[in-house]
């Protein structure tokens, strides 16, 4: 998998993602706050399933109800389309959790 140029990364970041992702140290990072530990559990379960389906595994950090997602393609030593595809899936699952909150 070919590593994306900085210009390509910025284009993907602005054209395809809606949440406040940050690119730093060749990683795509997002920090999300959830309302309850039940939401955290549901979100992480969805991400685990997605990671297995895509065979692309994020680094996840959990602190109470805050989840930090970090994506990179180790084989490419940086960001590839795999990372941005997974980022879109993260956003989809997060929005699903938010929509369930409203019910």
C-alpha positions as CSV (number, residue, x, y, z in Angstrom):
1,X,0.0,0.0,0.0
2,X,1.4,3.4,-1.0
3,X,1.8,6.1,1.6
4,X,-0.2,9.2,0.8
5,X,1.6,12.5,0.2
6,X,0.9,15.4,2.6
7,X,-1.3,17.0,-0.1
8,X,-3.3,13.9,-0.6
9,X,-3.7,13.5,3.2
10,X,-5.1,17.0,3.5
11,X,-7.5,16.5,0.6
12,X,-8.8,13.3,2.2
13,X,-9.0,15.0,5.6
14,X,-11.1,17.9,4.3
15,X,-13.1,16.2,1.6
16,X,-14.0,12.9,3.3
17,X,-14.1,13.4,7.0
18,X,-16.5,15.4,9.2
19,X,-15.2,15.0,12.7
20,X,-12.2,16.9,14.0
21,X,-9.4,14.5,13.0
22,X,-5.8,15.7,13.4
23,X,-2.8,14.5,11.4
24,X,0.3,14.3,13.6
25,X,3.4,12.1,13.5
26,X,2.2,10.2,10.4
27,X,-1.0,9.3,12.2
28,X,-4.7,10.2,11.9
29,X,-6.0,11.0,15.4
30,X,-9.5,11.6,16.8
31,X,-10.6,12.2,20.4
32,X,-14.3,11.5,21.2
33,X,-16.3,12.0,24.3
34,X,-19.2,9.6,24.9
35,X,-22.0,10.0,27.4
36,X,-21.7,6.7,29.3
37,X,-19.6,3.7,29.8
38,X,-22.4,1.7,28.0
39,X,-21.9,3.9,24.9
40,X,-18.1,3.4,25.2
41,X,-18.6,-0.3,25.3
42,X,-21.0,-0.3,22.3
43,X,-18.6,2.0,20.3
44,X,-15.5,-0.1,21.0
45,X,-17.4,-3.3,20.1
46,X,-18.4,-1.8,16.8
47,X,-14.8,-0.7,16.1
48,X,-13.5,-4.1,16.9
49,X,-15.9,-5.7,14.4
50,X,-15.0,-3.1,11.8
51,X,-11.3,-3.7,12.4
52,X,-11.7,-7.4,11.8
53,X,-13.8,-6.9,8.7
54,X,-11.3,-4.4,7.2
55,X,-8.2,-6.2,8.6
56,X,-6.9,-2.8,9.7
57,X,-6.5,-2.2,13.4
58,X,-6.5,1.2,15.1
59,X,-4.7,2.1,18.2
60,X,-7.3,2.9,20.8
61,X,-6.9,4.6,24.2
62,X,-9.7,4.8,26.7
63,X,-9.9,7.2,29.7
64,X,-13.3,7.0,31.4
65,X,-15.7,8.1,28.7
66,X,-13.1,9.5,26.3
67,X,-11.9,7.3,23.4
68,X,-8.9,8.3,21.4
69,X,-8.5,6.6,18.0
70,X,-5.2,6.7,16.2
71,X,-4.7,5.3,12.6
72,X,-1.6,4.6,10.6
73,X,-0.5,1.9,8.1
74,X,2.6,0.5,9.7
75,X,3.7,-1.3,6.4
76,X,3.7,2.1,4.7
77,X,5.2,4.0,7.6
78,X,2.4,6.5,7.4
79,X,-1.1,7.2,6.2
80,X,-2.7,5.4,3.3
81,X,-6.3,5.1,1.9
82,X,-6.8,2.3,4.4
83,X,-6.6,4.7,7.3
84,X,-9.1,7.2,5.7
85,X,-11.5,4.3,4.9
86,X,-11.3,3.2,8.5
87,X,-11.8,6.8,9.7
88,X,-15.0,7.1,7.7
89,X,-16.2,3.9,9.4
90,X,-15.3,5.3,12.9
91,X,-17.4,8.4,12.0
92,X,-20.3,6.1,10.9
93,X,-20.2,4.1,14.1
94,X,-19.9,7.3,16.3
95,X,-22.9,8.9,14.6
96,X,-24.9,5.7,15.1
97,X,-24.1,5.8,18.8
98,X,-25.2,9.5,18.9
99,X,-28.5,8.7,17.1
100,X,-29.3,5.9,19.6
101,X,-28.8,8.5,22.4
102,X,-31.7,10.5,21.0
103,X,-34.1,7.6,21.3
